[in-house]
Structure formats: C-alpha cells, structure tokens
C-alpha cells in the first residue's frame, strides 16, 4: 500500500505579486479589524446595560419588599382600630375580595 505524497508547508501557496490582490487583501483586513472592534464595543455596551438593569431590578425588588411590609403593617393597624370601634368587617373594607385573589395571595406570600 502506497502512502500519499505529502506537500511541505507552504508548497501549495503561490506567491501573489498582483497589486490588485494585495490591495483587496489589505482592505479586507482593515474591514475585519473594524468589524471585530465594533462587535467588541457592542458586547461591552450590552454587558454594561445588563449590569445597570440588574442593579435597578434589585432596587425595585427591595422597594416591593418594603412596600409589602408597610401594606401588611397598615392593614393590621386598620383592622385593629376599625373593628372594635365601628364593627366594620373585612368585606366592608374590600379586603376580603383582594385576599381571595389567588395571584395576590401568592405574591404576598412570596414577599412575606
């Protein structure tokens, strides 16, 4: 069995002395560099936006938690003061329907 003939490195490449070809290659190299730089800038901009949005999201989640605790506190105060004095029930306040809503209840449980 005969082994295939191997070419030495660079043997298959021809010396291109054509100035038109060299000019095209040079323009292509510049375009590739420009494209890669633009891609890097776009990636960096996206990363910075993601970081900013993550921080904003954390701040908003903290605010939701705080407001939920405040709402719960205010509901407790309201129910303690109104019931004994005026004999008003949760249905009158509209809290009954709000608390029956499973989505609201689930969200409040998450935040508690």
C-alpha positions in Angstrom: 0.0 0.0 0.0 1.4 3.3 -1.1 1.4 6.3 1.2 0.1 9.6 -0.3 2.6 12.2 -1.1 2.7 14.9 1.4 3.3 18.5 0.5 5.6 20.5 2.5 4.1 23.6 4.3 3.7 26.5 2.0 4.2 24.4 -1.1 0.6 24.8 -2.2 0.6 28.5 -1.8 1.6 30.7 -4.6 3.3 34.0 -4.3 0.9 36.6 -5.2 2.5 39.6 -6.6 -0.6 41.1 -8.1 -1.0 44.6 -6.7 -4.8 44.4 -7.1 -5.0 41.2 -5.0 -2.7 42.7 -2.3 -4.9 45.8 -2.2 -8.1 43.7 -1.8 -6.5 41.7 1.0 -5.4 44.9 2.7 -8.9 46.4 2.5 -10.4 43.2 3.8 -8.0 43.1 6.7 -9.0 46.6 7.7 -12.7 45.8 7.3 -12.3 42.7 9.5 -10.5 44.7 12.2 -13.2 47.3 12.1 -15.9 44.7 12.3 -14.3 42.9 15.3 -13.8 46.2 17.1 -17.5 47.2 16.5 -18.6 43.8 17.8 -16.4 44.2 21.0 -18.0 47.6 21.6 -21.5 46.3 21.2 -20.8 43.4 23.6 -19.4 45.8 26.2 -22.3 48.1 25.8 -24.7 45.2 26.3 -22.8 44.0 29.4 -23.0 47.4 30.9 -26.7 47.7 30.2 -27.2 44.2 31.8 -25.3 45.3 34.9 -27.3 48.5 35.2 -30.6 46.7 34.8 -29.7 44.1 37.4 -28.9 46.8 39.9 -32.2 48.6 39.1 -34.1 45.3 39.4 -32.6 44.6 42.8 -33.5 48.1 44.0 -37.1 47.6 42.7 -37.4 44.2 44.4 -36.2 45.8 47.7 -38.8 48.5 47.3 -41.5 45.9 46.7 -40.5 44.1 49.8 -40.5 47.3 51.8 -43.9 48.4 50.5 -45.4 45.0 51.0 -44.3 45.0 54.7 -45.7 48.5 55.0 -49.0 47.4 53.5 -49.2 44.5 55.8 -48.5 46.7 58.8 -51.1 49.3 57.8 -53.7 46.6 57.2 -53.0 45.3 60.7 -53.4 48.7 62.2 -56.5 49.4 60.3 -58.1 46.1 61.3 -57.3 46.6 64.9 -58.7 50.1 65.1 -61.8 49.8 62.9 -63.3 46.5 64.0 -63.7 47.3 67.7 -64.8 50.8 67.3 -67.1 50.6 64.3 -67.7 46.9 64.0 -66.6 47.0 60.3 -65.6 43.7 58.8 -63.0 42.9 56.1 -65.8 42.5 53.5 -66.8 46.2 54.0 -63.2 47.3 53.5 -62.9 45.4 50.3 -60.0 43.4 51.7 -61.9 40.1 51.5 -62.0 40.1 47.7 -58.5 41.2 47.4 -57.3 38.5 49.7 -59.4 35.8 47.9 -57.5 36.5 44.7 -55.0 33.7 44.5 -52.5 35.7 42.5 -52.4 38.5 45.0 -52.2 36.0 47.9 -49.4 34.1 46.2 -47.5 37.3 45.6 -47.9 38.5 49.1 -46.7 35.1 50.4 -43.6 35.5 48.2 -42.9 38.9 49.6 -43.5 38.0 53.2 
